[in-house]
Amino acid sequence: MPTNLNSSAPHIASASTWDGDLKDWGGHLDPVDGRSENSGRLLWKGGDDGLPEAGVWICSPGSWRLMLPRDELHHFVQGHATYTGDDGEIIDAAPGTVVHFREGWSGTVVAHETTRSIYMLR
């Protein structure tokens, strides 16, 4: 199945390894250790407020503080990261893990290795 980002239903074949036309999304806003960098590719960004949004997100190793202003659903397909909520809950994100982070989630993220997820924001 080919990739078609201009389709009425944009799609990426082999999204867990696809590396065509990735965009540099820069570093995290609140780094803790290291300088993790982001890249990826949007599949869709809608409405005046840019929501919903869906795509492929890749980040390099490092750690950062995170506070989510909206719901995010991530399907991790590559790498390993640990999300530690401010309440102490630990979420281990490895290939095959699907996480729904609710609006307002906050904590610290450690990307132990380059991590890739297929995501949707609402």
N, C-alpha and C positions, 0 to 999 in steps of 0.2 A: 504494500500500500504506500503510495507516494505521500510526501508532505505537501500540503496546500494551505498556506496561511491566508489566502485571499478567498477561500471558499465561503459559501453561506454557512458552513459548519467547519471553521478552521481546524486543522488537524496536523499533528506531527507524528510521522511513523517512527517507531523505535525511540520514543521520547526519553527513555532512560539512558541513551548513549548519543543522541543526536547533538551535533555541534555546529550546524549550519546557521549562519546569520545571527549569532549570539550578540547581544548588546552589553556594553560595559555599564553597569548600574552603580559603580563606585563603592566606597567603603561604608561600613555601618556608622550610624550617627553617634553612638555612644559606646566606643570600643573599651574593653577592659584589659585584654591581653592580646598582643599581636594586632595585625591590621588585616582582618578578614575582608576580602573583596567580593562583591556581588556581580553576577552577570546573569543573563537569561534571555528569554524571548516571550513577548506577549502573544497570546492567542486572541484575546479579546479584551477591550476596555470600553465600557459602555457609558451612556448617560452623561449629563452635564457634570456630575460629581465623579466621573471615571469608574463608576461601579455598575455592575460587577466587573471584576478583572480576573483573568485566568491566564496561566502560562507555565513556563518552565523556569525555575529559579535554581541557581548554582552559587554556592559560596565556598570560599577557600578557608583553611583552618584559622582559628582565632576564637576570641570570645567577646561578647558584647551584652549590654543591658538591652532589654526589649520591653516595650509597652505597646500593646496592639489597640489601635483606635477602632478596629472593626473585626468581625469574625473572619477567620482564615482557616481553610481546609487544606492540609498538605498530605500528599502521598509521597513518602520518601522512597526513592528508587536507587540511590547510590550514596555511599559514604556513611558517616556516623556522627551524630550530634547528640548532646545532652541538654535538655531544657530543664532548668530548675526554677520552679515558680517561687514567688516571694513567700508563699505559704509553706514552702519546703518540699512540695511534691516534685518528684523527678520523673521526667518523660524521656525515655531512651529512644531516639529516632534512628532507625537502621532501615536498610532496604526492606520494603514490604509493610512498613509501619504507616498507618493513616492516623492523623491527628486533627481534631477540630479544636482550634484555639478560639475560645469565646472572646468577644469584644471586651477589652479591659484587662486581658491576661497580661501579667508582667512578671519578669524574672530575668535570669541570666542564661545565655546560650553559650555553649562551648562546642564548636565544630572541631572534632578531633581529626578529621580528614575532609577533603573536598566532598561536599554534600550536595545532592541534587533532589529537588522535589517538584512534583507537578502540583500546582496550587490554584486555589480560587479564593478571592476576597469578596465579601458582600457588605 
